[in-house]
Amino acid sequence: MAKTMMEHMRKGEGFIAALDQSGGSTPKALRLYGITEDAYSNETEMYDLIHAMRARIIKSSAFTGDKVVGAILFEQTMDRDIDGIPTATYLWEKRGVVPFLKIDKGLEEEKNGCQMLKAMPTLDALLERAAEAGIFGTKERSVISAADPMGIAAVVAQQFEVGEQVLGAGMVPILEPEVTISIADKIEAEAMLRDALLAGLETVSSPVMLKLSLPTVDNFYLPLVEHPNVIKVVALSGGYARNDANAILARNKGMIASFSRALTEGLTAQMTDAEFDAALGEAIDSIYRASIAG
């Protein structure tokens, strides 16, 4: 199965759906979906509601491996079922979508303009569970908010360190050093990041994936896209509205989307199934077209 998933990631057309909102981002995701805080009274009920939202997306007739090549899950989503089938199994066997897992536990306080990953002392155990659940790869997010060479070097070094731990567990890491799109020195930060990633890619034991903010200059990350140790470079929407994110993505050769909020934009719990499937299908079609445009 793993070989087939790898082939699908390398050769399949489409994008990766980011269905991994967790912790503090879950209430906002539910609000955007039309479910306010008064609809749940504790964390368990909140996560039940977000799982129902994700299950509705995954089960939609619009959500298939023809256009959605992968999906990133939150740990609790991996541990839950859809129609009695473990979520990762359902994704691959019922939808033809490769399952990934968000493994980071949040961010450290900002230092040198960047936020590193918090320590993950139980990562080996989580990776073991993920492998048993049929997860193909992982995702771990850091944040770069200034063109600070020390901060960016530290972020990239940590990303590759975690990536090697994931590779050692038999999975493919998506390294995600996100550059904040609103910073004044974004283009300088991107240059430092690209150089650091190119250097790191010369040292990896196996090919990896990268998840990056949409670049200021079109095709700026093409050397990463074309690197032999990169399976795919995927783009996060980073706060752009879907139409804007799609327009930028379409100009960047070889990059595909890995959108979260931009994917679910406009979907609500109050929609009928027909309305929901139509709206999701329109979103998937537009992101798919942008992902294959380059």
C-alpha angles and dihedrals in degrees: 000000000000091000091051090050090051091051090049091052093047099042107019118104120227139053143287118256113220105216095160108108108148143169112349095010094058098078090051092049090051092047091053087050090055099259114120128201093262089067092073134037103197144019094266092057090045092055091045088058095047090048090052089052092050092045090052090053094046093047093049115115087233093061107082138132091256090080105005106059096176145007130208114219134199115237093253090051090054089051093052134075136236111212089342094308121110108257097241091048091048091051095053103033100036102030105022090235121140112235123227129179130221104227106173120105097212135279137305120234114283116276126173089358093303141091118222126205115274115248114280106201093165096047095113091056091047092050090051091052091046093052090050089050092056098254112162100198148349141237128214123181130210125171130229114197101165139033092251113149095206093048094046093046090053093048093050093045090053092047092054092044091055089042091058090051089054093047089051088057091055099257136110117248124218103211109210117189097166118204111212105243096216100058119114094228097046095128092052091048090051091053092052091045094050092051092048092048093048090053092048093049089062089064104045119116093218136008118286138190127242130213112198140168114261105273126246091228117050114251092007089138095048092111087059093046090053097043113118091226093057121086095184139346110217128189129224118214091230097196099318117130113251096257093050093045091049092050093053094042093052090060094055113085116227098002119120130195128263098179128170114170091021089057096051095038109135097011115126137182089234094065119106114244090256092051092045095050091047094050093045091047091053091050093047092048093052094047091045092053091050091048095054096037094090 
